[in-house]
């Protein structure tokens, strides 16, 4: 099972590198969120954990070779 690791760097399928700052829960519906910082701009973003871990939609992005939306950088 894939997981999100706080403090690690991930590559978005469009090429951006992000650092995981923390995992959080939404106070309204208790859904899990990933809070991350874009390393090129310093902007902080939040995304549903389920979407963060999802596979790339190859019908929408047929040219993408990366399997997952975000992949851990070794």
KOLGU-670402 format. One record per atom (N, C-alpha, C): residue number from 1; residue in one letter; chain; atom name; x, y, z. Coordinates in steps of 0.02 Angstrom, whole numbers, padded with zeros to 5 digits. Layout:
paro->NUM marba->A selo->A guti->CA px->X py->Y pz->Z
...
//
This chain:
paro->1 marba->X selo->A guti->N px->00042 py->-00058 pz->00000
paro->1 marba->X selo->A guti->CA px->00000 py->00000 pz->00000
paro->1 marba->X selo->A guti->C px->00044 py->00062 pz->00000
paro->2 marba->X selo->A guti->N px->00029 py->00110 pz->-00041
paro->2 marba->X selo->A guti->CA px->00067 py->00172 pz->-00045
paro->2 marba->X selo->A guti->C px->00050 py->00217 pz->00014
paro->3 marba->X selo->A guti->N px->00098 py->00256 pz->00036
paro->3 marba->X selo->A guti->CA px->00087 py->00302 pz->00091
paro->3 marba->X selo->A guti->C px->00123 py->00367 pz->00076
paro->4 marba->X selo->A guti->N px->00107 py->00418 pz->00114
paro->4 marba->X selo->A guti->CA px->00138 py->00483 pz->00108
paro->4 marba->X selo->A guti->C px->00185 py->00492 pz->00168
paro->5 marba->X selo->A guti->N px->00247 py->00512 pz->00154
paro->5 marba->X selo->A guti->CA px->00296 py->00519 pz->00207
paro->5 marba->X selo->A guti->C px->00312 py->00593 pz->00219
paro->6 marba->X selo->A guti->N px->00299 py->00616 pz->00278
paro->6 marba->X selo->A guti->CA px->00313 py->00685 pz->00297
paro->6 marba->X selo->A guti->C px->00388 py->00697 pz->00292
paro->7 marba->X selo->A guti->N px->00408 py->00754 pz->00264
paro->7 marba->X selo->A guti->CA px->00478 py->00773 pz->00258
paro->7 marba->X selo->A guti->C px->00510 py->00749 pz->00194
paro->8 marba->X selo->A guti->N px->00476 py->00705 pz->00156
paro->8 marba->X selo->A guti->CA px->00505 py->00678 pz->00095
paro->8 marba->X selo->A guti->C px->00486 py->00722 pz->00035
paro->9 marba->X selo->A guti->N px->00525 py->00713 pz->-00020
paro->9 marba->X selo->A guti->CA px->00513 py->00749 pz->-00081
paro->9 marba->X selo->A guti->C px->00479 py->00702 pz->-00131
paro->10 marba->X selo->A guti->N px->00428 py->00729 pz->-00165
paro->10 marba->X selo->A guti->CA px->00391 py->00692 pz->-00215
paro->10 marba->X selo->A guti->C px->00391 py->00731 pz->-00281
paro->11 marba->X selo->A guti->N px->00388 py->00695 pz->-00336
paro->11 marba->X selo->A guti->CA px->00385 py->00726 pz->-00402
paro->11 marba->X selo->A guti->C px->00314 py->00720 pz->-00428
paro->12 marba->X selo->A guti->N px->00284 py->00777 pz->-00447
paro->12 marba->X selo->A guti->CA px->00219 py->00778 pz->-00479
paro->12 marba->X selo->A guti->C px->00228 py->00755 pz->-00551
paro->13 marba->X selo->A guti->N px->00177 py->00726 pz->-00581
paro->13 marba->X selo->A guti->CA px->00185 py->00699 pz->-00648
paro->13 marba->X selo->A guti->C px->00198 py->00753 pz->-00700
paro->14 marba->X selo->A guti->N px->00185 py->00816 pz->-00684
paro->14 marba->X selo->A guti->CA px->00201 py->00871 pz->-00729
paro->14 marba->X selo->A guti->C px->00272 py->00898 pz->-00718
paro->15 marba->X selo->A guti->N px->00308 py->00868 pz->-00671
paro->15 marba->X selo->A guti->CA px->00378 py->00885 pz->-00661
paro->15 marba->X selo->A guti->C px->00397 py->00924 pz->-00599
paro->16 marba->X selo->A guti->N px->00349 py->00953 pz->-00565
paro->16 marba->X selo->A guti->CA px->00364 py->00993 pz->-00505
paro->16 marba->X selo->A guti->C px->00384 py->00948 pz->-00447
paro->17 marba->X selo->A guti->N px->00433 py->00973 pz->-00407
paro->17 marba->X selo->A guti->CA px->00453 py->00938 pz->-00346
paro->17 marba->X selo->A guti->C px->00419 py->00971 pz->-00287
paro->18 marba->X selo->A guti->N px->00394 py->00930 pz->-00241
paro->18 marba->X selo->A guti->CA px->00360 py->00955 pz->-00182
paro->18 marba->X selo->A guti->C px->00387 py->00919 pz->-00120
paro->19 marba->X selo->A guti->N px->00386 py->00955 pz->-00063
paro->19 marba->X selo->A guti->CA px->00405 py->00926 pz->00001
paro->19 marba->X selo->A guti->C px->00343 py->00920 pz->00044
paro->20 marba->X selo->A guti->N px->00333 py->00863 pz->00074
paro->20 marba->X selo->A guti->CA px->00275 py->00851 pz->00117
paro->20 marba->X selo->A guti->C px->00288 py->00885 pz->00184
paro->21 marba->X selo->A guti->N px->00244 py->00931 pz->00203
paro->21 marba->X selo->A guti->CA px->00250 py->00968 pz->00266
paro->21 marba->X selo->A guti->C px->00215 py->00932 pz->00323
paro->22 marba->X selo->A guti->N px->00154 py->00908 pz->00309
paro->22 marba->X selo->A guti->CA px->00116 py->00873 pz->00361
paro->22 marba->X selo->A guti->C px->00054 py->00840 pz->00331
paro->23 marba->X selo->A guti->N px->00026 py->00796 pz->00369
paro->23 marba->X selo->A guti->CA px->-00038 py->00764 pz->00353
paro->23 marba->X selo->A guti->C px->-00089 py->00794 pz->00401
paro->24 marba->X selo->A guti->N px->-00150 py->00805 pz->00376
paro->24 marba->X selo->A guti->CA px->-00201 py->00838 pz->00416
paro->24 marba->X selo->A guti->C px->-00269 py->00806 pz->00403
paro->25 marba->X selo->A guti->N px->-00317 py->00822 pz->00446
paro->25 marba->X selo->A guti->CA px->-00386 py->00800 pz->00437
paro->25 marba->X selo->A guti->C px->-00430 py->00861 pz->00430
paro->26 marba->X selo->A guti->N px->-00478 py->00857 pz->00385
paro->26 marba->X selo->A guti->CA px->-00527 py->00910 pz->00377
paro->26 marba->X selo->A guti->C px->-00576 py->00908 pz->00436
paro->27 marba->X selo->A guti->N px->-00588 py->00965 pz->00467
paro->27 marba->X selo->A guti->CA px->-00631 py->00966 pz->00527
paro->27 marba->X selo->A guti->C px->-00704 py->00953 pz->00511
paro->28 marba->X selo->A guti->N px->-00723 py->00963 pz->00448
paro->28 marba->X selo->A guti->CA px->-00794 py->00953 pz->00429
paro->28 marba->X selo->A guti->C px->-00811 py->00880 pz->00416
paro->29 marba->X selo->A guti->N px->-00768 py->00846 pz->00376
paro->29 marba->X selo->A guti->CA px->-00786 py->00778 pz->00357
paro->29 marba->X selo->A guti->C px->-00733 py->00726 pz->00376
paro->30 marba->X selo->A guti->N px->-00680 py->00748 pz->00411
paro->30 marba->X selo->A guti->CA px->-00625 py->00705 pz->00435
paro->30 marba->X selo->A guti->C px->-00585 py->00673 pz->00379
paro->31 marba->X selo->A guti->N px->-00592 py->00698 pz->00317
paro->31 marba->X selo->A guti->CA px->-00552 py->00671 pz->00263
paro->31 marba->X selo->A guti->C px->-00479 py->00689 pz->00273
paro->32 marba->X selo->A guti->N px->-00435 py->00645 pz->00250
paro->32 marba->X selo->A guti->CA px->-00363 py->00656 pz->00258
paro->32 marba->X selo->A guti->C px->-00337 py->00701 pz->00203
paro->33 marba->X selo->A guti->N px->-00293 py->00747 pz->00222
paro->33 marba->X selo->A guti->CA px->-00263 py->00796 pz->00176
paro->33 marba->X selo->A guti->C px->-00187 py->00792 pz->00179
paro->34 marba->X selo->A guti->N px->-00156 py->00810 pz->00124
paro->34 marba->X selo->A guti->CA px->-00083 py->00815 pz->00121
paro->34 marba->X selo->A guti->C px->-00066 py->00888 pz->00111
paro->35 marba->X selo->A guti->N px->-00024 py->00915 pz->00154
paro->35 marba->X selo->A guti->CA px->-00002 py->00984 pz->00148
paro->35 marba->X selo->A guti->C px->00070 py->00982 pz->00123
paro->36 marba->X selo->A guti->N px->00083 py->01016 pz->00068
paro->36 marba->X selo->A guti->CA px->00149 py->01012 pz->00037
paro->36 marba->X selo->A guti->C px->00171 py->01080 pz->00009
paro->37 marba->X selo->A guti->N px->00237 py->01087 pz->00001
paro->37 marba->X selo->A guti->CA px->00267 py->01149 pz->-00023
paro->37 marba->X selo->A guti->C px->00300 py->01135 pz->-00090
paro->38 marba->X selo->A guti->N px->00286 py->01177 pz->-00139
paro->38 marba->X selo->A guti->CA px->00321 py->01174 pz->-00204
paro->38 marba->X selo->A guti->C px->00391 py->01200 pz->-00193
paro->39 marba->X selo->A guti->N px->00441 py->01160 pz->-00211
paro->39 marba->X selo->A guti->CA px->00510 py->01180 pz->-00199
paro->39 marba->X selo->A guti->C px->00533 py->01236 pz->-00245
paro->40 marba->X selo->A guti->N px->00502 py->01244 pz->-00303
paro->40 marba->X selo->A guti->CA px->00523 py->01297 pz->-00349
paro->40 marba->X selo->A guti->C px->00493 py->01365 pz->-00330
paro->41 marba->X selo->A guti->N px->00433 py->01367 pz->-00304
paro->41 marba->X selo->A guti->CA px->00400 py->01431 pz->-00289
paro->41 marba->X selo->A guti->C px->00393 py->01445 pz->-00214
paro->42 marba->X selo->A guti->N px->00398 py->01393 pz->-00173
paro->42 marba->X selo->A guti->CA px->00388 py->01401 pz->-00101
paro->42 marba->X selo->A guti->C px->00315 py->01404 pz->-00080
paro->43 marba->X selo->A guti->N px->00269 py->01399 pz->-00129
paro->43 marba->X selo->A guti->CA px->00198 py->01401 pz->-00113
paro->43 marba->X selo->A guti->C px->00177 py->01338 pz->-00076
paro->44 marba->X selo->A guti->N px->00130 py->01346 pz->-00030
paro->44 marba->X selo->A guti->CA px->00104 py->01289 pz->00008
paro->44 marba->X selo->A guti->C px->00035 py->01272 pz->-00019
paro->45 marba->X selo->A guti->N px->00024 py->01207 pz->-00030
paro->45 marba->X selo->A guti->CA px->-00039 py->01182 pz->-00058
paro->45 marba->X selo->A guti->C px->-00066 py->01126 pz->-00014
paro->46 marba->X selo->A guti->N px->-00131 py->01112 pz->-00023
paro->46 marba->X selo->A guti->CA px->-00162 py->01056 pz->00012
paro->46 marba->X selo->A guti->C px->-00203 py->01017 pz->-00039
paro->47 marba->X selo->A guti->N px->-00203 py->00951 pz->-00031
paro->47 marba->X selo->A guti->CA px->-00240 py->00908 pz->-00077
paro->47 marba->X selo->A guti->C px->-00265 py->00847 pz->-00038
paro->48 marba->X selo->A guti->N px->-00321 py->00820 pz->-00060
paro->48 marba->X selo->A guti->CA px->-00346 py->00759 pz->-00029
paro->48 marba->X selo->A guti->C px->-00293 py->00704 pz->-00035
paro->49 marba->X selo->A guti->N px->-00283 py->00667 pz->00019
paro->49 marba->X selo->A guti->CA px->-00233 py->00614 pz->00019
paro->49 marba->X selo->A guti->C px->-00248 py->00562 pz->-00036
paro->50 marba->X selo->A guti->N px->-00311 py->00546 pz->-00043
paro->50 marba->X selo->A guti->CA px->-00332 py->00497 pz->-00094
paro->50 marba->X selo->A guti->C px->-00310 py->00519 pz->-00164
paro->51 marba->X selo->A guti->N px->-00319 py->00583 pz->-00179
paro->51 marba->X selo->A guti->CA px->-00299 py->00609 pz->-00244
paro->51 marba->X selo->A guti->C px->-00223 py->00612 pz->-00250
paro->52 marba->X selo->A guti->N px->-00190 py->00631 pz->-00196
paro->52 marba->X selo->A guti->CA px->-00117 py->00634 pz->-00196
paro->52 marba->X selo->A guti->C px->-00087 py->00566 pz->-00215
paro->53 marba->X selo->A guti->N px->-00116 py->00513 pz->-00190
paro->53 marba->X selo->A guti->CA px->-00091 py->00446 pz->-00202
paro->53 marba->X selo->A guti->C px->-00118 py->00413 pz->-00266
paro->54 marba->X selo->A guti->N px->-00162 py->00447 pz->-00301
paro->54 marba->X selo->A guti->CA px->-00195 py->00416 pz->-00359
paro->54 marba->X selo->A guti->C px->-00149 py->00409 pz->-00420
paro->55 marba->X selo->A guti->N px->-00171 py->00367 pz->-00466
paro->55 marba->X selo->A guti->CA px->-00135 py->00357 pz->-00529
paro->55 marba->X selo->A guti->C px->-00150 py->00414 pz->-00576
paro->56 marba->X selo->A guti->N px->-00104 py->00426 pz->-00623
paro->56 marba->X selo->A guti->CA px->-00114 py->00476 pz->-00675
paro->56 marba->X selo->A guti->C px->-00169 py->00452 pz->-00721
paro->57 marba->X selo->A guti->N px->-00213 py->00497 pz->-00741
paro->57 marba->X selo->A guti->CA px->-00266 py->00482 pz->-00790
paro->57 marba->X selo->A guti->C px->-00234 py->00482 pz->-00859
paro->58 marba->X selo->A guti->N px->-00218 py->00422 pz->-00884
paro->58 marba->X selo->A guti->CA px->-00183 py->00417 pz->-00949
paro->58 marba->X selo->A guti->C px->-00228 py->00432 pz->-01008
paro->59 marba->X selo->A guti->N px->-00293 py->00433 pz->-00999
paro->59 marba->X selo->A guti->CA px->-00337 py->00455 pz->-01053
paro->59 marba->X selo->A guti->C px->-00333 py->00530 pz->-01061
paro->60 marba->X selo->A guti->N px->-00329 py->00566 pz->-01005
paro->60 marba->X selo->A guti->CA px->-00324 py->00639 pz->-01006
paro->60 marba->X selo->A guti->C px->-00253 py->00661 pz->-01022
paro->61 marba->X selo->A guti->N px->-00203 py->00623 pz->-00999
paro->61 marba->X selo->A guti->CA px->-00133 py->00640 pz->-01008
paro->61 marba->X selo->A guti->C px->-00096 py->00580 pz->-01039
paro->62 marba->X selo->A guti->N px->-00109 py->00564 pz->-01103
paro->62 marba->X selo->A guti->CA px->-00080 py->00504 pz->-01134
paro->62 marba->X selo->A guti->C px->-00004 py->00506 pz->-01141
paro->63 marba->X selo->A guti->N px->00025 py->00565 pz->-01140
paro->63 marba->X selo->A guti->CA px->00097 py->00572 pz->-01149
paro->63 marba->X selo->A guti->C px->00137 py->00559 pz->-01085
paro->64 marba->X selo->A guti->N px->00104 py->00556 pz->-01029
paro->64 marba->X selo->A guti->CA px->00137 py->00549 pz->-00964
paro->64 marba->X selo->A guti->C px->00158 py->00476 pz->-00954
paro->65 marba->X selo->A guti->N px->00221 py->00467 pz->-00933
paro->65 marba->X selo->A guti->CA px->00246 py->00399 pz->-00920
paro->65 marba->X selo->A guti->C px->00246 py->00381 pz->-00846
paro->66 marba->X selo->A guti->N px->00242 py->00432 pz->-00802
paro->66 marba->X selo->A guti->CA px->00240 py->00420 pz->-00730
paro->66 marba->X selo->A guti->C px->00175 py->00386 pz->-00712
paro->67 marba->X selo->A guti->N px->00178 py->00334 pz->-00671
paro->67 marba->X selo->A guti->CA px->00118 py->00296 pz->-00654
paro->67 marba->X selo->A guti->C px->00071 py->00333 pz->-00606
paro->68 marba->X selo->A guti->N px->00100 py->00365 pz->-00555
paro->68 marba->X selo->A guti->CA px->00060 py->00398 pz->-00504
paro->68 marba->X selo->A guti->C px->00064 py->00474 pz->-00509
paro->69 marba->X selo->A guti->N px->00013 py->00508 pz->-00485
paro->69 marba->X selo->A guti->CA px->00011 py->00581 pz->-00485
paro->69 marba->X selo->A guti->C px->00073 py->00610 pz->-00451
paro->70 marba->X selo->A guti->N px->00091 py->00583 pz->-00392
paro->70 marba->X selo->A guti->CA px->00151 py->00602 pz->-00356
paro->70 marba->X selo->A guti->C px->00191 py->00539 pz->-00341
paro->71 marba->X selo->A guti->N px->00256 py->00542 pz->-00355
paro->71 marba->X selo->A guti->CA px->00299 py->00484 pz->-00340
paro->71 marba->X selo->A guti->C px->00358 py->00507 pz->-00297
paro->72 marba->X selo->A guti->N px->00375 py->00465 pz->-00248
paro->72 marba->X selo->A guti->CA px->00430 py->00480 pz->-00203
paro->72 marba->X selo->A guti->C px->00495 py->00484 pz->-00242
paro->73 marba->X selo->A guti->N px->00535 py->00536 pz->-00227
paro->73 marba->X selo->A guti->CA px->00600 py->00545 pz->-00258
paro->73 marba->X selo->A guti->C px->00651 py->00509 pz->-00214
paro->74 marba->X selo->A guti->N px->00691 py->00466 pz->-00245
paro->74 marba->X selo->A guti->CA px->00742 py->00429 pz->-00207
paro->74 marba->X selo->A guti->C px->00801 py->00472 pz->-00189
//
